Amino acid sequence: MRGMERVARSLLTMQAALELTATLGLALLSGPLATIGPLLHAAFLLVLAAKVHRRWAQYAVIAAEGLALAGFELQQLLGLLPQLDATVNLAGLLTTLALPAVLAVLAVRLLVHR
């Protein structure tokens, strides 16, 4: 179980780092006010990474990553409209689909193996 916790901690930290990197680009293009939400989300991910051994944090990881996966699905569905465009690339698939899915599965496995 310790190994899965370490993997989850590493993946959550990596997800927060990727979000902070994207937030820098957002700050350059949209201004500092647009970065409040992503900065709070990155801080939330770092708190979850530090407390992933707790049961409440595992439930929070499942909820947060479930929302991320639902957001990806909504983005793809809205991309079917002719007025909107949804670009799919490898980096986007890894950060918005694969990483949240793996983290959700890890959190469920951590809860089951308690």
VMD Tcl script that builds the backbone (N, CA, C; Angstrom):
set m [mol new atoms 342]
animate dup $m
set s [atomselect $m all]
$s set {name element resname resid chain x y z} {
  {N N MET 1 A 0.835 -1.196 0.000}
  {CA C MET 1 A 0.000 0.000 0.000}
  {C C MET 1 A 0.875 1.253 0.000}
  {N N ARG 2 A 2.004 1.203 0.629}
  {CA C ARG 2 A 2.896 2.366 0.656}
  {C C ARG 2 A 3.343 2.740 -0.754}
  {N N GLY 3 A 3.567 1.728 -1.595}
  {CA C GLY 3 A 4.008 2.000 -2.955}
  {C C GLY 3 A 2.958 2.747 -3.752}
  {N N MET 4 A 1.693 2.339 -3.593}
  {CA C MET 4 A 0.620 3.027 -4.314}
  {C C MET 4 A 0.467 4.455 -3.820}
  {N N GLU 5 A 0.646 4.668 -2.521}
  {CA C GLU 5 A 0.572 6.031 -1.984}
  {C C GLU 5 A 1.683 6.910 -2.559}
  {N N ARG 6 A 2.864 6.346 -2.697}
  {CA C ARG 6 A 3.975 7.111 -3.260}
  {C C ARG 6 A 3.735 7.449 -4.727}
  {N N VAL 7 A 3.196 6.492 -5.462}
  {CA C VAL 7 A 2.883 6.749 -6.870}
  {C C VAL 7 A 1.805 7.822 -6.974}
  {N N ALA 8 A 0.763 7.725 -6.157}
  {CA C ALA 8 A -0.300 8.729 -6.178}
  {C C ALA 8 A 0.239 10.100 -5.790}
  {N N ARG 9 A 1.106 10.140 -4.791}
  {CA C ARG 9 A 1.703 11.413 -4.371}
  {C C ARG 9 A 2.529 12.016 -5.513}
  {N N SER 10 A 3.299 11.188 -6.184}
  {CA C SER 10 A 4.119 11.675 -7.296}
  {C C SER 10 A 3.261 12.173 -8.452}
  {N N LEU 11 A 2.209 11.437 -8.781}
  {CA C LEU 11 A 1.344 11.847 -9.889}
  {C C LEU 11 A 0.560 13.122 -9.563}
  {N N LEU 12 A 0.121 13.254 -8.320}
  {CA C LEU 12 A -0.579 14.481 -7.934}
  {C C LEU 12 A 0.354 15.681 -7.968}
  {N N THR 13 A 1.593 15.478 -7.531}
  {CA C THR 13 A 2.579 16.559 -7.587}
  {C C THR 13 A 2.891 16.928 -9.029}
  {N N MET 14 A 3.009 15.910 -9.896}
  {CA C MET 14 A 3.261 16.182 -11.311}
  {C C MET 14 A 2.084 16.921 -11.943}
  {N N GLN 15 A 0.866 16.538 -11.588}
  {CA C GLN 15 A -0.313 17.213 -12.124}
  {C C GLN 15 A -0.348 18.674 -11.674}
  {N N ALA 16 A 0.005 18.932 -10.421}
  {CA C ALA 16 A 0.051 20.316 -9.936}
  {C C ALA 16 A 1.139 21.103 -10.649}
  {N N ALA 17 A 2.288 20.479 -10.893}
  {CA C ALA 17 A 3.375 21.167 -11.597}
  {C C ALA 17 A 2.993 21.490 -13.033}
  {N N LEU 18 A 2.305 20.572 -13.702}
  {CA C LEU 18 A 1.849 20.834 -15.063}
  {C C LEU 18 A 0.824 21.976 -15.081}
  {N N GLU 19 A -0.033 21.999 -14.076}
  {CA C GLU 19 A -1.020 23.078 -14.006}
  {C C GLU 19 A -0.354 24.426 -13.736}
  {N N LEU 20 A 0.658 24.442 -12.895}
  {CA C LEU 20 A 1.379 25.692 -12.638}
  {C C LEU 20 A 2.105 26.178 -13.892}
  {N N THR 21 A 2.642 25.248 -14.671}
  {CA C THR 21 A 3.295 25.617 -15.924}
  {C C THR 21 A 2.289 26.223 -16.901}
  {N N ALA 22 A 1.129 25.612 -17.001}
  {CA C ALA 22 A 0.092 26.157 -17.874}
  {C C ALA 22 A -0.423 27.492 -17.361}
  {N N THR 23 A -0.424 27.676 -16.049}
  {CA C THR 23 A -0.881 28.930 -15.462}
  {C C THR 23 A 0.055 30.081 -15.816}
  {N N LEU 24 A 1.337 29.801 -15.951}
  {CA C LEU 24 A 2.273 30.852 -16.370}
  {C C LEU 24 A 1.917 31.376 -17.759}
  {N N GLY 25 A 1.613 30.477 -18.670}
  {CA C GLY 25 A 1.182 30.899 -20.004}
  {C C GLY 25 A -0.130 31.649 -19.964}
  {N N LEU 26 A -1.041 31.210 -19.116}
  {CA C LEU 26 A -2.310 31.901 -18.969}
  {C C LEU 26 A -2.116 33.308 -18.429}
  {N N ALA 27 A -1.186 33.474 -17.505}
  {CA C ALA 27 A -0.913 34.795 -16.932}
  {C C ALA 27 A -0.360 35.731 -17.999}
  {N N LEU 28 A 0.462 35.210 -18.885}
  {CA C LEU 28 A 1.019 36.042 -19.947}
  {C C LEU 28 A -0.037 36.456 -20.966}
  {N N LEU 29 A -0.960 35.569 -21.264}
  {CA C LEU 29 A -1.953 35.847 -22.299}
  {C C LEU 29 A -3.202 36.556 -21.778}
  {N N SER 30 A -3.633 36.209 -20.573}
  {CA C SER 30 A -4.919 36.711 -20.084}
  {C C SER 30 A -4.816 37.659 -18.905}
  {N N GLY 31 A -3.681 37.767 -18.311}
  {CA C GLY 31 A -3.546 38.649 -17.157}
  {C C GLY 31 A -3.589 37.870 -15.862}
  {N N PRO 32 A -3.219 38.519 -14.781}
  {CA C PRO 32 A -3.093 37.817 -13.496}
  {C C PRO 32 A -4.420 37.391 -12.872}
  {N N LEU 33 A -5.515 38.061 -13.179}
  {CA C LEU 33 A -6.793 37.676 -12.568}
  {C C LEU 33 A -7.282 36.323 -13.050}
  {N N ALA 34 A -6.897 35.937 -14.250}
  {CA C ALA 34 A -7.328 34.647 -14.796}
  {C C ALA 34 A -6.598 33.482 -14.157}
  {N N THR 35 A -5.576 33.757 -13.371}
  {CA C THR 35 A -4.779 32.676 -12.785}
  {C C THR 35 A -5.225 32.275 -11.384}
  {N N ILE 36 A -6.203 32.937 -10.828}
  {CA C ILE 36 A -6.622 32.642 -9.453}
  {C C ILE 36 A -7.162 31.223 -9.332}
  {N N GLY 37 A -8.059 30.838 -10.209}
  {CA C GLY 37 A -8.634 29.491 -10.169}
  {C C GLY 37 A -7.603 28.393 -10.344}
  {N N PRO 38 A -6.778 28.454 -11.393}
  {CA C PRO 38 A -5.756 27.411 -11.543}
  {C C PRO 38 A -4.749 27.358 -10.397}
  {N N LEU 39 A -4.402 28.500 -9.830}
  {CA C LEU 39 A -3.478 28.484 -8.690}
  {C C LEU 39 A -4.105 27.810 -7.472}
  {N N LEU 40 A -5.378 28.075 -7.237}
  {CA C LEU 40 A -6.071 27.417 -6.124}
  {C C LEU 40 A -6.182 25.910 -6.352}
  {N N HIS 41 A -6.448 25.536 -7.606}
  {CA C HIS 41 A -6.542 24.114 -7.923}
  {C C HIS 41 A -5.194 23.423 -7.744}
  {N N ALA 42 A -4.123 24.060 -8.167}
  {CA C ALA 42 A -2.792 23.478 -7.985}
  {C C ALA 42 A -2.455 23.344 -6.501}
  {N N ALA 43 A -2.823 24.339 -5.706}
  {CA C ALA 43 A -2.595 24.255 -4.263}
  {C C ALA 43 A -3.408 23.114 -3.651}
  {N N PHE 44 A -4.638 22.936 -4.114}
  {CA C PHE 44 A -5.493 21.846 -3.652}
  {C C PHE 44 A -4.868 20.492 -3.989}
  {N N LEU 45 A -4.313 20.372 -5.196}
  {CA C LEU 45 A -3.662 19.126 -5.589}
  {C C LEU 45 A -2.431 18.845 -4.729}
  {N N LEU 46 A -1.690 19.883 -4.383}
  {CA C LEU 46 A -0.515 19.693 -3.537}
  {C C LEU 46 A -0.905 19.274 -2.111}
  {N N VAL 47 A -2.012 19.822 -1.608}
  {CA C VAL 47 A -2.513 19.394 -0.295}
  {C C VAL 47 A -2.935 17.931 -0.356}
  {N N LEU 48 A -3.614 17.545 -1.431}
  {CA C LEU 48 A -4.010 16.147 -1.578}
  {C C LEU 48 A -2.792 15.238 -1.681}
  {N N ALA 49 A -1.753 15.698 -2.367}
  {CA C ALA 49 A -0.534 14.897 -2.486}
  {C C ALA 49 A 0.105 14.681 -1.117}
  {N N ALA 50 A 0.076 15.695 -0.287}
  {CA C ALA 50 A 0.678 15.568 1.041}
  {C C ALA 50 A -0.150 14.673 1.959}
  {N N LYS 51 A -1.445 14.628 1.760}
  {CA C LYS 51 A -2.338 13.881 2.657}
  {C C LYS 51 A -2.974 12.665 1.997}
  {N N VAL 52 A -2.364 12.125 0.936}
  {CA C VAL 52 A -2.987 11.030 0.193}
  {C C VAL 52 A -3.147 9.762 1.036}
  {N N HIS 53 A -2.438 9.658 2.139}
  {CA C HIS 53 A -2.585 8.502 3.018}
  {C C HIS 53 A -3.877 8.558 3.842}
  {N N ARG 54 A -4.530 9.706 3.877}
  {CA C ARG 54 A -5.791 9.848 4.633}
  {C C ARG 54 A -6.983 9.449 3.777}
  {N N ARG 55 A -7.997 8.924 4.422}
  {CA C ARG 55 A -9.187 8.476 3.702}
  {C C ARG 55 A -9.919 9.648 3.032}
  {N N TRP 56 A -10.040 10.789 3.708}
  {CA C TRP 56 A -10.750 11.932 3.120}
  {C C TRP 56 A -10.028 12.441 1.879}
  {N N ALA 57 A -8.704 12.367 1.877}
  {CA C ALA 57 A -7.949 12.818 0.712}
  {C C ALA 57 A -8.157 11.872 -0.465}
  {N N GLN 58 A -8.298 10.601 -0.200}
  {CA C GLN 58 A -8.548 9.645 -1.274}
  {C C GLN 58 A -9.919 9.885 -1.901}
  {N N TYR 59 A -10.902 10.166 -1.055}
  {CA C TYR 59 A -12.219 10.513 -1.598}
  {C C TYR 59 A -12.160 11.826 -2.392}
  {N N ALA 60 A -11.390 12.778 -1.898}
  {CA C ALA 60 A -11.253 14.059 -2.608}
  {C C ALA 60 A -10.551 13.880 -3.952}
  {N N VAL 61 A -9.558 12.978 -4.003}
  {CA C VAL 61 A -8.879 12.699 -5.272}
  {C C VAL 61 A -9.869 12.094 -6.263}
  {N N ILE 62 A -10.691 11.162 -5.809}
  {CA C ILE 62 A -11.684 10.552 -6.693}
  {C C ILE 62 A -12.647 11.614 -7.216}
  {N N ALA 63 A -13.102 12.507 -6.338}
  {CA C ALA 63 A -14.035 13.551 -6.761}
  {C C ALA 63 A -13.379 14.539 -7.723}
  {N N ALA 64 A -12.161 14.982 -7.401}
  {CA C ALA 64 A -11.480 15.970 -8.249}
  {C C ALA 64 A -11.156 15.392 -9.618}
  {N N GLU 65 A -10.672 14.164 -9.646}
  {CA C GLU 65 A -10.324 13.565 -10.931}
  {C C GLU 65 A -11.573 13.172 -11.712}
  {N N GLY 66 A -12.638 12.821 -11.014}
  {CA C GLY 66 A -13.904 12.573 -11.701}
  {C C GLY 66 A -14.428 13.832 -12.376}
  {N N LEU 67 A -14.298 14.968 -11.687}
  {CA C LEU 67 A -14.688 16.238 -12.306}
  {C C LEU 67 A -13.800 16.573 -13.495}
  {N N ALA 68 A -12.517 16.262 -13.402}
  {CA C ALA 68 A -11.605 16.512 -14.520}
  {C C ALA 68 A -11.983 15.662 -15.725}
  {N N LEU 69 A -12.313 14.397 -15.483}
  {CA C LEU 69 A -12.732 13.532 -16.584}
  {C C LEU 69 A -14.063 13.981 -17.179}
  {N N ALA 70 A -14.983 14.419 -16.334}
  {CA C ALA 70 A -16.259 14.933 -16.835}
  {C C ALA 70 A -16.047 16.209 -17.646}
  {N N GLY 71 A -15.114 17.051 -17.218}
  {CA C GLY 71 A -14.798 18.258 -17.972}
  {C C GLY 71 A -14.218 17.942 -19.335}
  {N N PHE 72 A -13.386 16.914 -19.412}
  {CA C PHE 72 A -12.833 16.496 -20.699}
  {C C PHE 72 A -13.947 16.028 -21.625}
  {N N GLU 73 A -14.857 15.218 -21.091}
  {CA C GLU 73 A -15.975 14.729 -21.902}
  {C C GLU 73 A -16.861 15.875 -22.373}
  {N N LEU 74 A -17.136 16.818 -21.489}
  {CA C LEU 74 A -17.940 17.973 -21.873}
  {C C LEU 74 A -17.251 18.795 -22.953}
  {N N GLN 75 A -15.948 18.967 -22.831}
  {CA C GLN 75 A -15.187 19.705 -23.841}
  {C C GLN 75 A -15.275 19.012 -25.195}
  {N N GLN 76 A -15.190 17.695 -25.202}
  {CA C GLN 76 A -15.269 16.968 -26.465}
  {C C GLN 76 A -16.674 17.026 -27.052}
  {N N LEU 77 A -17.689 16.960 -26.201}
  {CA C LEU 77 A -19.067 17.064 -26.697}
  {C C LEU 77 A -19.344 18.460 -27.256}
  {N N LEU 78 A -18.868 19.490 -26.565}
  {CA C LEU 78 A -19.061 20.846 -27.077}
  {C C LEU 78 A -18.261 21.069 -28.358}
  {N N GLY 79 A -17.176 20.354 -28.523}
  {CA C GLY 79 A -16.382 20.463 -29.736}
  {C C GLY 79 A -17.101 19.935 -30.966}
  {N N LEU 80 A -18.173 19.174 -30.765}
  {CA C LEU 80 A -18.954 18.701 -31.895}
  {C C LEU 80 A -19.790 19.815 -32.526}
  {N N LEU 81 A -20.038 20.868 -31.770}
  {CA C LEU 81 A -20.776 22.005 -32.334}
  {C C LEU 81 A -19.897 22.707 -33.359}
  {N N PRO 82 A -20.498 23.156 -34.447}
  {CA C PRO 82 A -19.679 23.790 -35.490}
  {C C PRO 82 A -19.041 25.108 -35.058}
  {N N GLN 83 A -19.610 25.800 -34.090}
  {CA C GLN 83 A -19.068 27.081 -33.664}
  {C C GLN 83 A -17.860 26.927 -32.749}
  {N N LEU 84 A -17.715 25.765 -32.118}
  {CA C LEU 84 A -16.634 25.550 -31.161}
  {C C LEU 84 A -15.651 24.517 -31.702}
  {N N ASP 85 A -14.448 24.593 -31.212}
  {CA C ASP 85 A -13.408 23.680 -31.662}
  {C C ASP 85 A -12.746 23.039 -30.455}
  {N N ALA 86 A -12.564 21.734 -30.503}
  {CA C ALA 86 A -11.861 21.014 -29.450}
  {C C ALA 86 A -10.640 20.341 -30.075}
  {N N THR 87 A -9.480 20.842 -29.752}
  {CA C THR 87 A -8.251 20.285 -30.293}
  {C C THR 87 A -7.785 19.135 -29.408}
  {N N VAL 88 A -7.527 17.999 -30.019}
  {CA C VAL 88 A -7.044 16.834 -29.286}
  {C C VAL 88 A -5.596 16.590 -29.701}
  {N N ASN 89 A -4.695 16.608 -28.719}
  {CA C ASN 89 A -3.299 16.283 -28.979}
  {C C ASN 89 A -2.793 15.368 -27.863}
  {N N LEU 90 A -1.569 14.891 -28.026}
  {CA C LEU 90 A -1.043 13.923 -27.069}
  {C C LEU 90 A -0.886 14.515 -25.667}
  {N N ALA 91 A -0.386 15.730 -25.584}
  {CA C ALA 91 A -0.208 16.360 -24.269}
  {C C ALA 91 A -1.556 16.558 -23.582}
  {N N GLY 92 A -2.554 16.990 -24.320}
  {CA C GLY 92 A -3.884 17.172 -23.749}
  {C C GLY 92 A -4.495 15.857 -23.291}
  {N N LEU 93 A -4.303 14.808 -24.075}
  {CA C LEU 93 A -4.838 13.505 -23.677}
  {C C LEU 93 A -4.158 12.978 -22.416}
  {N N LEU 94 A -2.863 13.200 -22.316}
  {CA C LEU 94 A -2.152 12.717 -21.130}
  {C C LEU 94 A -2.543 13.488 -19.873}
  {N N THR 95 A -2.679 14.808 -19.989}
  {CA C THR 95 A -2.933 15.617 -18.793}
  {C C THR 95 A -4.408 15.716 -18.418}
  {N N THR 96 A -5.308 15.573 -19.378}
  {CA C THR 96 A -6.725 15.729 -19.055}
  {C C THR 96 A -7.517 14.432 -19.114}
  {N N LEU 97 A -6.890 13.350 -19.589}
  {CA C LEU 97 A -7.607 12.078 -19.646}
  {C C LEU 97 A -6.846 10.973 -18.913}
  {N N ALA 98 A -5.611 10.721 -19.311}
  {CA C ALA 98 A -4.868 9.593 -18.737}
  {C C ALA 98 A -4.487 9.827 -17.275}
  {N N LEU 99 A -3.935 10.983 -16.978}
  {CA C LEU 99 A -3.492 11.263 -15.610}
  {C C LEU 99 A -4.655 11.263 -14.608}
  {N N PRO 100 A -5.777 11.939 -14.894}
  {CA C PRO 100 A -6.904 11.846 -13.944}
  {C C PRO 100 A -7.472 10.435 -13.820}
  {N N ALA 101 A -7.508 9.685 -14.921}
  {CA C ALA 101 A -8.045 8.321 -14.854}
  {C C ALA 101 A -7.156 7.437 -13.980}
  {N N VAL 102 A -5.849 7.532 -14.162}
  {CA C VAL 102 A -4.920 6.727 -13.360}
  {C C VAL 102 A -5.011 7.116 -11.889}
  {N N LEU 103 A -5.098 8.409 -11.605}
  {CA C LEU 103 A -5.192 8.845 -10.211}
  {C C LEU 103 A -6.495 8.393 -9.565}
  {N N ALA 104 A -7.590 8.427 -10.298}
  {CA C ALA 104 A -8.863 7.963 -9.744}
  {C C ALA 104 A -8.799 6.469 -9.441}
  {N N VAL 105 A -8.225 5.690 -10.346}
  {CA C VAL 105 A -8.091 4.251 -10.116}
  {C C VAL 105 A -7.182 3.979 -8.919}
  {N N LEU 106 A -6.082 4.709 -8.814}
  {CA C LEU 106 A -5.191 4.537 -7.666}
  {C C LEU 106 A -5.892 4.860 -6.354}
  {N N ALA 107 A -6.665 5.945 -6.340}
  {CA C ALA 107 A -7.369 6.317 -5.111}
  {C C ALA 107 A -8.401 5.253 -4.727}
  {N N VAL 108 A -9.099 4.705 -5.708}
  {CA C VAL 108 A -10.062 3.640 -5.419}
  {C C VAL 108 A -9.341 2.408 -4.870}
  {N N ARG 109 A -8.201 2.065 -5.473}
  {CA C ARG 109 A -7.443 0.909 -4.985}
  {C C ARG 109 A -6.914 1.144 -3.577}
  {N N LEU 110 A -6.512 2.380 -3.276}
  {CA C LEU 110 A -6.055 2.685 -1.920}
  {C C LEU 110 A -7.197 2.530 -0.915}
  {N N LEU 111 A -8.393 2.929 -1.302}
  {CA C LEU 111 A -9.543 2.787 -0.407}
  {C C LEU 111 A -9.906 1.312 -0.207}
  {N N VAL 112 A -9.813 0.526 -1.265}
  {CA C VAL 112 A -10.190 -0.883 -1.176}
  {C C VAL 112 A -9.185 -1.654 -0.313}
  {N N HIS 113 A -7.903 -1.303 -0.431}
  {CA C HIS 113 A -6.869 -2.058 0.284}
  {C C HIS 113 A -6.650 -1.586 1.712}
  {N N ARG 114 A -7.502 -0.746 2.232}
  {CA C ARG 114 A -7.341 -0.275 3.620}
  {C C ARG 114 A -7.604 -1.364 4.590}
}
mol reanalyze $m
mol bondsrecalc $m
mol representation Tube
mol addrep $m
